Amino acid sequence: MSTQQISDADLAAQPAAYWTGVAYEALIAFTRARQAEFGFTQPQFWLLRNLSKNDISPDGRGMTVPELRQAMASYLRPEDDLEIEAGVLLERGFLTRDGGGRLWITDSGEKARVDLKRHSPAIRARIHQDIDDADYVTTLKVLQQMIRNTGGPVA
């Protein structure tokens, strides 16, 4: 049965954990498929972002794979192998590794990060298609309240 055939009262009784799980899996799969079309995996993009002083890295300082894994702990998936993903980026010349095992983004890696980031608005637009910003904000506020209600962290 589609959700359009379910009454609001029946929808209100649906388990939020089920629907947030389904949404999470669908959104991740969609995002990863779009990024793959541009020749990257999502973890590769995260590696570039975390190593770029122009993005997530506060100082552009190189990091080891364990440091990167820790920095990305809240969004890595169990199947994400940063050592393998970094290896691909090293082969492409987007990263270098120093004698201490620290990974550093190269100029071509920075260009690749910028190029891939340019696609993010289109990916977001597709995900948000036919959704009012007000409805989206309300949904996030409801989810944040549910997190608070269950003792979880709200960033």
MDAnalysis code that builds the backbone (N, CA, C; Angstrom):
import MDAnalysis as mda
import numpy as np

u = mda.Universe.empty(465, n_residues=155, atom_resindex=np.repeat(np.arange(155), 3), trajectory=True)
u.add_TopologyAttr("name", ["N", "CA", "C"] * 155)
u.add_TopologyAttr("resid", np.arange(1, 156))
u.add_TopologyAttr("resname", ["MET", "SER", "THR", "GLN", "GLN", "ILE", "SER", "ASP", "ALA", "ASP", "LEU", "ALA", "ALA", "GLN", "PRO", "ALA", "ALA", "TYR", "TRP", "THR", "GLY", "VAL", "ALA", "TYR", "GLU", "ALA", "LEU", "ILE", "ALA", "PHE", "THR", "ARG", "ALA", "ARG", "GLN", "ALA", "GLU", "PHE", "GLY", "PHE", "THR", "GLN", "PRO", "GLN", "PHE", "TRP", "LEU", "LEU", "ARG", "ASN", "LEU", "SER", "LYS", "ASN", "ASP", "ILE", "SER", "PRO", "ASP", "GLY", "ARG", "GLY", "MET", "THR", "VAL", "PRO", "GLU", "LEU", "ARG", "GLN", "ALA", "MET", "ALA", "SER", "TYR", "LEU", "ARG", "PRO", "GLU", "ASP", "ASP", "LEU", "GLU", "ILE", "GLU", "ALA", "GLY", "VAL", "LEU", "LEU", "GLU", "ARG", "GLY", "PHE", "LEU", "THR", "ARG", "ASP", "GLY", "GLY", "GLY", "ARG", "LEU", "TRP", "ILE", "THR", "ASP", "SER", "GLY", "GLU", "LYS", "ALA", "ARG", "VAL", "ASP", "LEU", "LYS", "ARG", "HIS", "SER", "PRO", "ALA", "ILE", "ARG", "ALA", "ARG", "ILE", "HIS", "GLN", "ASP", "ILE", "ASP", "ASP", "ALA", "ASP", "TYR", "VAL", "THR", "THR", "LEU", "LYS", "VAL", "LEU", "GLN", "GLN", "MET", "ILE", "ARG", "ASN", "THR", "GLY", "GLY", "PRO", "VAL", "ALA"])
u.atoms.positions = np.array([
    [0.851, -1.189, 0.000],
    [0.000, 0.000, 0.000],
    [0.887, 1.239, 0.000],
    [0.578, 2.179, -0.847],
    [1.373, 3.405, -0.892],
    [0.934, 4.337, 0.233],
    [1.818, 5.237, 0.619],
    [1.498, 6.167, 1.703],
    [0.379, 7.115, 1.309],
    [0.132, 7.299, 0.018],
    [-0.944, 8.188, -0.417],
    [-2.315, 7.584, -0.140],
    [-2.374, 6.263, 0.075],
    [-3.637, 5.605, 0.360],
    [-3.874, 5.462, 1.866],
    [-2.896, 5.814, 2.659],
    [-2.996, 5.707, 4.110],
    [-3.507, 7.034, 4.659],
    [-4.439, 6.970, 5.594],
    [-4.973, 8.191, 6.190],
    [-3.909, 8.859, 7.065],
    [-4.109, 10.137, 7.334],
    [-3.193, 10.848, 8.224],
    [-3.149, 10.192, 9.594],
    [-4.301, 9.737, 10.085],
    [-4.341, 9.073, 11.397],
    [-3.499, 7.800, 11.379],
    [-3.594, 7.041, 10.298],
    [-2.784, 5.823, 10.185],
    [-1.300, 6.161, 10.039],
    [-0.995, 7.203, 9.273],
    [0.401, 7.627, 9.144],
    [0.963, 8.062, 10.495],
    [0.167, 8.767, 11.286],
    [0.625, 9.237, 12.594],
    [0.977, 8.070, 13.513],
    [0.399, 6.904, 13.263],
    [0.681, 5.731, 14.087],
    [1.881, 4.924, 13.577],
    [2.416, 5.296, 12.429],
    [3.548, 4.572, 11.851],
    [4.810, 4.824, 12.693],
    [5.700, 3.850, 12.773],
    [6.941, 4.024, 13.550],
    [7.938, 4.935, 12.828],
    [8.325, 5.994, 13.496],
    [9.275, 6.942, 12.909],
    [10.607, 6.269, 12.607],
    [11.044, 5.358, 13.462],
    [12.337, 4.704, 13.252],
    [12.350, 3.928, 11.937],
    [11.247, 3.298, 11.606],
    [11.176, 2.579, 10.330],
    [11.354, 3.552, 9.169],
    [10.576, 4.633, 9.172],
    [10.601, 5.562, 8.052],
    [11.908, 6.337, 7.959],
    [12.511, 6.680, 9.100],
    [13.799, 7.374, 9.029],
    [14.871, 6.426, 8.498],
    [14.766, 5.148, 8.840],
    [15.714, 4.161, 8.309],
    [15.561, 3.989, 6.805],
    [14.333, 3.886, 6.338],
    [14.078, 3.759, 4.893],
    [14.578, 5.013, 4.172],
    [14.289, 6.172, 4.744],
    [14.733, 7.426, 4.125],
    [16.260, 7.489, 4.075],
    [16.910, 7.137, 5.164],
    [18.374, 7.161, 5.215],
    [18.968, 6.293, 4.114],
    [18.508, 5.063, 4.014],
    [19.052, 4.143, 3.007],
    [18.799, 4.660, 1.590],
    [17.602, 5.178, 1.335],
    [17.276, 5.686, 0.003],
    [18.118, 6.914, -0.348],
    [18.281, 7.819, 0.602],
    [19.050, 9.043, 0.352],
    [20.526, 8.740, 0.134],
    [21.076, 7.844, 0.942],
    [22.489, 7.465, 0.774],
    [22.689, 6.788, -0.576],
    [21.812, 5.838, -0.911],
    [21.943, 5.126, -2.188],
    [21.848, 6.103, -3.363],
    [20.903, 7.033, -3.300],
    [20.738, 8.014, -4.374],
    [21.991, 8.892, -4.498],
    [22.451, 9.428, -3.382],
    [23.617, 10.312, -3.392],
    [24.847, 9.587, -3.915],
    [25.061, 8.365, -3.437],
    [26.235, 7.606, -3.876],
    [26.154, 7.260, -5.359],
    [24.978, 6.958, -5.848],
    [24.820, 6.662, -7.280],
    [25.120, 7.893, -8.122],
    [24.652, 9.077, -7.683],
    [24.924, 10.300, -8.444],
    [26.425, 10.586, -8.427],
    [27.075, 10.442, -7.278],
    [28.510, 10.716, -7.219],
    [29.295, 9.722, -8.067],
    [28.844, 8.477, -8.107],
    [29.517, 7.470, -8.935],
    [29.466, 7.854, -10.408],
    [28.386, 8.519, -10.807],
    [28.287, 8.992, -12.193],
    [29.412, 9.964, -12.543],
    [29.975, 10.611, -11.532],
    [31.065, 11.563, -11.741],
    [32.422, 10.939, -11.433],
    [32.444, 9.616, -11.212],
    [33.703, 8.904, -11.037],
    [34.257, 8.882, -9.628],
    [33.419, 9.162, -8.640],
    [33.866, 9.180, -7.253],
    [32.933, 8.359, -6.387],
    [33.466, 7.896, -5.275],
    [32.611, 7.342, -4.231],
    [32.393, 8.437, -3.195],
    [31.349, 8.282, -2.427],
    [31.102, 9.268, -1.377],
    [32.266, 9.325, -0.380],
    [32.826, 8.182, 0.062],
    [33.981, 8.267, 0.967],
    [35.192, 8.977, 0.348],
    [35.400, 8.833, -0.951],
    [36.500, 9.564, -1.592],
    [36.259, 11.065, -1.510],
    [35.030, 11.480, -1.748],
    [34.697, 12.899, -1.641],
    [34.924, 13.379, -0.215],
    [34.500, 12.571, 0.768],
    [34.720, 12.945, 2.172],
    [36.201, 13.059, 2.505],
    [37.023, 12.154, 1.959],
    [38.466, 12.248, 2.197],
    [39.003, 13.572, 1.674],
    [38.631, 13.913, 0.445],
    [39.097, 15.182, -0.125],
    [38.618, 16.363, 0.709],
    [37.353, 16.317, 1.130],
    [36.801, 17.424, 1.922],
    [37.516, 17.555, 3.261],
    [37.782, 16.434, 3.924],
    [38.416, 16.468, 5.238],
    [39.884, 16.859, 5.182],
    [40.495, 16.747, 4.013],
    [41.899, 17.123, 3.872],
    [42.089, 18.512, 3.266],
    [41.024, 19.120, 2.789],
    [41.122, 20.426, 2.143],
    [40.981, 21.560, 3.149],
    [41.960, 22.476, 3.140],
    [41.864, 23.663, 4.004],
    [40.745, 24.578, 3.538],
    [40.238, 24.349, 2.326],
    [39.142, 25.149, 1.781],
    [37.780, 24.530, 2.057],
    [37.755, 23.480, 2.858],
    [36.490, 22.805, 3.136],
    [36.443, 22.451, 4.619],
    [36.465, 21.182, 4.966],
    [36.276, 20.766, 6.358],
    [37.532, 20.948, 7.207],
    [38.702, 20.696, 6.643],
    [39.945, 20.798, 7.408],
    [40.179, 22.239, 7.842],
    [40.370, 22.468, 9.137],
    [40.583, 23.845, 9.586],
    [41.935, 24.418, 9.167],
    [42.930, 23.525, 8.935],
    [44.271, 24.027, 8.670],
    [44.968, 23.362, 7.486],
    [44.305, 22.416, 6.820],
    [44.906, 21.743, 5.680],
    [46.004, 20.779, 6.064],
    [46.112, 20.507, 7.347],
    [47.144, 19.597, 7.856],
    [46.797, 18.178, 7.435],
    [47.785, 17.435, 6.989],
    [47.570, 16.054, 6.604],
    [47.074, 15.226, 7.775],
    [46.442, 14.118, 7.460],
    [45.900, 13.230, 8.491],
    [46.159, 11.782, 8.101],
    [46.289, 10.933, 9.101],
    [46.409, 9.501, 8.856],
    [45.015, 8.924, 8.627],
    [44.959, 7.718, 8.088],
    [43.659, 7.082, 7.877],
    [42.919, 6.914, 9.208],
    [43.563, 6.469, 10.293],
    [42.825, 6.394, 11.561],
    [42.289, 7.745, 12.034],
    [43.050, 8.813, 11.822],
    [42.561, 10.150, 12.180],
    [41.367, 10.541, 11.314],
    [41.436, 10.225, 10.046],
    [40.312, 10.520, 9.147],
    [39.091, 9.685, 9.527],
    [39.309, 8.420, 9.865],
    [38.198, 7.556, 10.276],
    [37.520, 8.135, 11.514],
    [38.307, 8.619, 12.451],
    [37.747, 9.227, 13.660],
    [36.985, 10.507, 13.316],
    [37.552, 11.323, 12.437],
    [36.896, 12.578, 12.048],
    [35.565, 12.314, 11.348],
    [35.453, 11.194, 10.661],
    [34.256, 10.876, 9.881],
    [33.358, 9.846, 10.567],
    [33.643, 9.545, 11.814],
    [32.945, 8.457, 12.510],
    [31.417, 8.595, 12.490],
    [30.913, 9.805, 12.519],
    [29.458, 9.977, 12.596],
    [28.742, 9.727, 11.267],
    [29.487, 9.644, 10.162],
    [28.814, 9.425, 8.882],
    [29.396, 8.316, 8.022],
    [30.465, 7.683, 8.451],
    [30.967, 6.524, 7.710],
    [30.010, 5.363, 7.867],
    [29.912, 4.571, 6.838],
    [29.095, 3.350, 6.890],
    [30.030, 2.167, 7.105],
    [29.522, 1.073, 7.639],
    [30.379, -0.090, 7.910],
    [31.162, -0.572, 6.693],
    [30.592, -0.450, 5.514],
    [31.264, -0.941, 4.308],
    [32.315, 0.029, 3.761],
    [32.424, 1.224, 4.315],
    [33.388, 2.214, 3.836],
    [34.789, 1.869, 4.342],
    [35.700, 1.599, 3.422],
    [37.087, 1.269, 3.761],
    [37.968, 2.438, 3.313],
    [38.326, 3.283, 4.259],
    [39.077, 4.494, 3.914],
    [40.461, 4.205, 3.358],
    [41.068, 3.111, 3.779],
    [42.397, 2.785, 3.250],
    [42.298, 2.480, 1.752],
    [41.299, 1.719, 1.350],
    [41.104, 1.408, -0.074],
    [40.727, 2.672, -0.844],
    [39.815, 3.458, -0.280],
    [39.380, 4.690, -0.954],
    [40.548, 5.661, -1.107],
    [41.376, 5.774, -0.080],
    [42.551, 6.643, -0.162],
    [43.520, 6.122, -1.217],
    [43.638, 4.807, -1.320],
    [44.514, 4.211, -2.328],
    [44.126, 4.622, -3.736],
    [42.835, 4.653, -4.008],
    [42.349, 5.083, -5.322],
    [42.747, 6.545, -5.558],
    [42.548, 7.379, -4.539],
    [42.884, 8.801, -4.683],
    [44.391, 9.011, -4.808],
    [45.185, 8.173, -4.149],
    [46.642, 8.235, -4.300],
    [47.030, 7.874, -5.737],
    [46.413, 6.820, -6.282],
    [46.707, 6.411, -7.665],
    [46.333, 7.493, -8.663],
    [45.272, 8.223, -8.400],
    [44.835, 9.291, -9.305],
    [45.655, 10.566, -9.139],
    [46.503, 10.598, -8.127],
    [47.308, 11.792, -7.875],
    [46.562, 12.874, -7.121],
    [45.421, 12.534, -6.527],
    [44.624, 13.507, -5.772],
    [45.092, 13.634, -4.328],
    [45.815, 12.624, -3.861],
    [46.401, 12.638, -2.525],
    [47.848, 12.199, -2.628],
    [48.634, 12.599, -1.629],
    [49.982, 12.060, -1.442],
    [50.056, 11.564, -0.002],
    [51.033, 10.697, 0.270],
    [51.233, 10.183, 1.636],
    [52.683, 10.434, 2.014],
    [52.875, 11.052, 3.184],
    [54.244, 11.333, 3.631],
    [54.802, 10.133, 4.406],
    [56.043, 10.268, 4.846],
    [56.722, 9.191, 5.556],
    [56.064, 8.808, 6.871],
    [55.265, 9.702, 7.441],
    [54.555, 9.415, 8.680],
    [53.164, 8.822, 8.451],
    [52.838, 8.545, 7.194],
    [51.544, 7.955, 6.888],
    [50.412, 8.965, 6.775],
    [50.753, 10.247, 6.822],
    [49.711, 11.282, 6.707],
    [49.362, 11.508, 5.241],
    [48.078, 11.609, 4.984],
    [47.583, 11.900, 3.647],
    [47.441, 13.416, 3.494],
    [47.777, 13.891, 2.291],
    [47.694, 15.311, 1.975],
    [46.983, 15.457, 0.646],
    [46.128, 16.433, 0.534],
    [45.442, 16.691, -0.727],
    [46.392, 17.432, -1.657],
    [46.390, 17.068, -2.928],
    [47.224, 17.724, -3.932],
    [46.403, 18.813, -4.629],
    [47.063, 19.586, -5.450],
    [46.348, 20.604, -6.230],
    [45.288, 19.955, -7.126],
    [45.632, 18.818, -7.742],
    [44.641, 18.154, -8.595],
    [43.521, 17.549, -7.748],
    [43.831, 17.143, -6.521],
    [42.795, 16.666, -5.611],
    [41.857, 17.785, -5.204],
    [42.407, 18.964, -4.993],
    [41.579, 20.127, -4.663],
    [40.673, 20.489, -5.844],
    [41.204, 20.421, -7.041],
    [40.391, 20.693, -8.229],
    [39.274, 19.657, -8.341],
    [39.583, 18.410, -8.095],
    [38.563, 17.347, -8.157],
    [37.483, 17.576, -7.100],
    [37.882, 17.987, -5.897],
    [36.916, 18.272, -4.824],
    [35.968, 19.381, -5.246],
    [36.529, 20.447, -5.795],
    [35.719, 21.581, -6.238],
    [34.771, 21.151, -7.354],
    [35.290, 20.383, -8.309],
    [34.454, 19.912, -9.425],
    [33.297, 19.063, -8.914],
    [33.571, 18.150, -8.008],
    [32.510, 17.282, -7.494],
    [31.522, 18.068, -6.641],
    [32.029, 19.008, -5.862],
    [31.148, 19.804, -5.006],
    [30.153, 20.625, -5.831],
    [30.532, 20.985, -7.056],
    [29.626, 21.734, -7.923],
    [28.352, 20.957, -8.252],
    [28.412, 19.636, -8.138],
    [27.245, 18.804, -8.428],
    [26.312, 18.680, -7.225],
    [26.776, 19.045, -6.048],
    [25.969, 18.897, -4.831],
    [24.632, 19.621, -4.888],
    [24.575, 20.861, -5.388],
    [23.263, 21.523, -5.454],
    [22.242, 20.765, -6.315],
    [22.680, 20.170, -7.405],
    [21.748, 19.421, -8.259],
    [21.266, 18.155, -7.558],
    [22.161, 17.509, -6.838],
    [21.774, 16.312, -6.078],
    [20.761, 16.709, -5.014],
    [21.049, 17.784, -4.300],
    [20.124, 18.261, -3.262],
    [18.781, 18.653, -3.877],
    [18.816, 19.342, -5.008],
    [17.570, 19.778, -5.644],
    [16.689, 18.587, -6.018],
    [17.303, 17.531, -6.504],
    [16.519, 16.334, -6.856],
    [15.904, 15.716, -5.608],
    [16.666, 15.640, -4.535],
    [16.162, 15.074, -3.280],
    [15.023, 15.926, -2.726],
    [15.131, 17.238, -2.860],
    [14.144, 18.166, -2.295],
    [13.017, 18.524, -3.261],
    [13.008, 17.899, -4.433],
    [11.984, 18.193, -5.436],
    [10.583, 18.039, -4.842],
    [9.723, 19.023, -5.086],
    [8.331, 19.044, -4.627],
    [8.189, 19.096, -3.101],
    [9.229, 19.550, -2.412],
    [9.171, 19.712, -0.956],
    [9.428, 21.180, -0.639],
    [8.454, 21.803, -0.005],
    [8.602, 23.193, 0.451],
    [9.743, 23.290, 1.461],
    [10.500, 24.382, 1.414],
    [11.524, 24.586, 2.444],
    [10.893, 24.591, 3.840],
    [9.702, 25.183, 3.971],
    [9.024, 25.226, 5.275],
    [8.698, 23.815, 5.761],
    [8.237, 22.950, 4.864],
    [7.950, 21.565, 5.246],
    [9.227, 20.831, 5.638],
    [10.291, 21.080, 4.902],
    [11.579, 20.455, 5.209],
    [12.068, 20.885, 6.589],
    [11.999, 22.180, 6.859],
    [12.421, 22.696, 8.170],
    [11.569, 22.089, 9.280],
    [10.259, 22.018, 9.064],
    [9.373, 21.408, 10.064],
    [9.765, 19.956, 10.309],
    [10.032, 19.226, 9.258],
    [10.439, 17.824, 9.396],
    [11.709, 17.703, 10.223],
    [12.692, 18.534, 9.937],
    [13.940, 18.481, 10.702],
    [13.709, 18.841, 12.163],
    [12.871, 19.830, 12.423],
    [12.572, 20.203, 13.806],
    [11.871, 19.068, 14.538],
    [10.959, 18.387, 13.866],
    [10.276, 17.241, 14.475],
    [11.291, 16.138, 14.778],
    [12.170, 15.842, 13.828],
    [13.181, 14.809, 14.063],
    [14.111, 15.196, 15.211],
    [14.512, 16.459, 15.272],
    [15.363, 16.916, 16.375],
    [14.656, 16.768, 17.720],
    [13.380, 17.059, 17.758],
    [12.632, 16.904, 19.007],
    [12.536, 15.430, 19.397],
    [12.320, 14.566, 18.426],
    [12.285, 13.128, 18.723],
    [13.624, 12.660, 19.283],
    [14.698, 13.195, 18.730],
    [16.036, 12.854, 19.234],
    [16.188, 13.331, 20.672],
    [15.784, 14.562, 20.941],
    [15.833, 15.081, 22.316],
    [14.966, 14.231, 23.245],
    [13.771, 13.873, 22.776],
    [12.836, 13.088, 23.596],
    [13.411, 11.733, 23.986],
    [14.309, 11.217, 23.154],
    [14.895, 9.909, 23.441],
    [16.298, 9.990, 24.013],
    [16.716, 11.194, 24.361],
    [18.023, 11.368, 25.001],
    [19.202, 11.377, 24.060],
    [18.933, 11.470, 22.766],
    [20.022, 11.502, 21.796],
    [20.595, 12.886, 21.633],
    [21.758, 12.966, 21.014],
    [22.407, 14.266, 20.808],
    [21.825, 15.012, 19.616],
    [21.551, 16.270, 19.789],
    [21.116, 17.134, 18.687],
    [22.228, 18.146, 18.473],
    [22.819, 18.080, 17.287],
    [23.955, 18.978, 17.008],
    [23.479, 20.381, 16.761],
])
